[in-house]
Amino acid sequence: MRDQKERVYSIERLTKNEFRHALAVNLITQEQHDNYLQELNELTSYIYEKYKDSLAFYDEDWIKINDYYEKI
């Protein structure tokens, strides 16, 4: 479980860094940046809350994470 939470945290941290870089080099607008961060925060909050006492992630939640990452 700890490895999975660390994996989600790593994905979250990497994605936020990518957003900051994309904004800095004008690949995305401030509005897009803010929207992406809001969606990311909602997704990770959902994951952290759902699995705070659980031992394993469900496949559908990894699919949600992957779908979000692919979308952006």
C-alpha positions in Angstrom: 0.0 0.0 0.0 2.8 2.4 0.9 4.4 1.9 -2.5 1.1 2.7 -4.3 0.6 5.9 -2.3 4.2 6.8 -3.0 3.5 6.1 -6.7 0.5 8.4 -6.7 2.5 11.1 -4.8 5.3 10.8 -7.4 2.9 11.1 -10.3 1.3 14.2 -8.6 4.7 15.8 -8.0 5.9 15.1 -11.5 2.7 16.4 -13.1 2.8 19.6 -11.1 6.4 20.2 -12.2 5.4 19.6 -15.8 2.5 22.1 -15.5 4.9 24.7 -14.0 7.4 24.2 -16.8 4.7 24.3 -19.5 3.4 27.6 -18.1 6.8 29.1 -17.8 7.6 28.4 -21.5 4.1 29.5 -22.6 2.9 26.0 -23.7 -0.3 26.5 -21.7 -2.2 29.5 -20.4 -2.5 30.4 -16.7 -6.2 29.3 -17.0 -5.3 25.9 -18.3 -2.6 25.5 -15.7 -5.1 26.3 -12.9 -7.7 24.0 -14.4 -5.2 21.1 -14.7 -4.1 21.6 -11.1 -7.7 21.7 -9.9 -8.4 18.4 -11.6 -5.2 16.9 -10.3 -6.0 18.0 -6.8 -9.5 16.5 -7.0 -8.2 13.2 -8.3 -5.4 12.9 -5.8 -7.7 13.9 -2.9 -10.2 11.3 -4.0 -7.4 8.6 -4.1 -5.9 9.6 -0.8 -9.3 9.7 1.0 -10.5 6.5 -0.5 -7.4 4.5 0.4 -6.4 6.0 3.7 -7.3 2.8 5.5 -7.2 0.4 2.6 -4.5 -2.1 1.7 -4.8 -2.1 -2.1 -5.9 0.1 -5.0 -8.6 -1.0 -7.3 -7.8 -1.2 -11.0 -10.5 1.3 -11.9 -8.7 4.0 -9.9 -5.4 3.3 -11.6 -7.3 3.7 -14.9 -8.6 7.1 -13.7 -5.1 8.2 -12.9 -3.8 7.0 -16.3 -6.7 8.5 -18.1 -6.1 11.9 -16.5 -2.4 11.7 -17.3 -3.0 10.8 -20.9 -5.6 13.6 -21.2 -3.1 16.2 -20.3 
